[in-house]
Amino acid sequence: NLFFSELSNSNLFVLNEKKINKILNDINLIDYIEFKKIYPAKLQIIIYEKEIIAIINNKKKTFYLVKNGEEIEFFKNTTLEKLPNIFGKQKNFLQIYSALTEIEFPISEIKSFYYFDIGRWDLILKNNRVIKLPVRNFTNSLKNYLELNKEINFEKYLIFDYRIKDQLILN
């Protein structure tokens, strides 16, 4: 890696901590680095990356969203382009993301998240299905969708609207 080339062949005893900190600050994707001494004369550097979970598109600005809520400035990366997009504010996004993870919802199948100012979300899936979630108790709606998604009778529906309490409107 270009950033670590200046550390290559450096003496372990004179390793400059300021240089390492500068490298860490220059690369936003690094969560932390572990150094392990391999005797007699080697140093193993293990780099842990931050887990990016989505792309935020809000008011002409684009950022990556890290699992801990941190925003990282957007840069072109073909691997990260496959992440779901968030349109609108990302208010409460980590809460919905956590619920999706907890119920083992296939997040890789989500194309976009749309936030509405009233406090609710729409999920647009890669198969063009739309899941309209309620403001509260959206986890139950997501679980219900997962169950219905397994049934062949529901293949023809593209919109699963859970906005009205205790009702599902299919279209």
NORCORNOR-V100611 format. One record per pair of residues at least 12 apart in sequence whose ideal C-beta (glycine too) atoms are under 8 Angstrom apart, sorted by the first residue. I is the first residue (numbers start at 0). GAP is how many residues later the second one is. D is the distance in whole Angstrom. If there is no record, write none. Layout:
BEGIN
i = (I:I)
gap = (GAP:GAP)
d = (D:D)
END
This chain:
BEGIN
i = (2:2:2:3:3:5:6:6:6:6:11:11:14:19:27:27:27:28:28:28:28:29:29:29:29:30:30:30:30:31:32:32:32:32:33:33:49:49:49:49:49:50:50:51:51:51:51:51:51:51:52:52:52:52:52:52:53:53:53:53:53:53:53:53:54:54:54:54:54:54:54:55:55:55:55:56:56:56:57:57:57:57:57:61:63:63:64:64:64:66:66:68:83:83:83:83:83:84:84:84:85:85:85:86:86:86:86:87:87:87:87:88:88:89:90:90:91:92:92:95:95:95:95:98:98:98:99:101:102:102:102:102:104:104:108:108:108:109:109:109:109:110:110:110:111:117:118:119:119:119:119:119:119:120:120:127:128:128:128:128:129:129:129:130:130:130:131:131:131:131:131:132:132:133:133:133:133:137:140:143:143:144:144:147:153:156:156:157:158)
gap = (20:23:24:19:41:13:12:13:16:38:25:31:28:13:22:44:45:20:21:23:43:17:18:19:20:17:18:19:20:16:12:13:14:15:12:14:16:17:18:20:22:15:16:12:13:14:15:20:28:31:12:13:14:30:44:54:29:30:31:32:36:39:43:59:19:25:26:28:29:30:31:15:29:30:34:28:29:30:28:29:30:31:32:12:16:19:21:25:28:27:30:25:23:26:27:28:29:26:27:28:26:27:29:25:26:27:28:26:27:28:29:26:28:25:24:28:27:20:22:17:25:37:42:39:40:43:42:37:36:39:40:43:37:41:16:17:18:13:14:15:16:13:14:15:12:17:16:12:13:14:15:18:43:12:17:30:28:29:30:31:28:29:30:14:29:31:27:28:29:30:31:29:30:28:29:30:31:24:21:18:24:15:17:12:16:13:14:13:12)
d = (5:7:6:7:7:7:7:7:8:8:7:6:8:7:8:5:7:5:6:8:7:6:7:6:7:5:6:5:8:5:6:7:5:7:4:7:5:7:8:7:7:6:4:5:7:6:8:7:6:7:6:7:5:7:6:8:5:5:7:5:8:7:8:7:7:7:8:5:7:5:7:7:8:5:6:6:7:5:8:8:7:7:7:4:7:8:7:6:7:8:8:6:7:4:6:6:6:7:5:7:7:5:7:6:7:5:7:6:4:7:8:5:8:7:6:8:7:7:7:7:6:8:7:7:5:7:7:8:7:6:6:7:6:6:5:5:7:6:7:6:7:5:6:5:4:7:5:8:6:6:5:8:7:5:7:6:8:5:7:7:6:5:7:6:5:7:7:7:4:6:5:6:7:5:5:8:7:7:4:7:7:6:8:7:7:4:7:7:4)
END
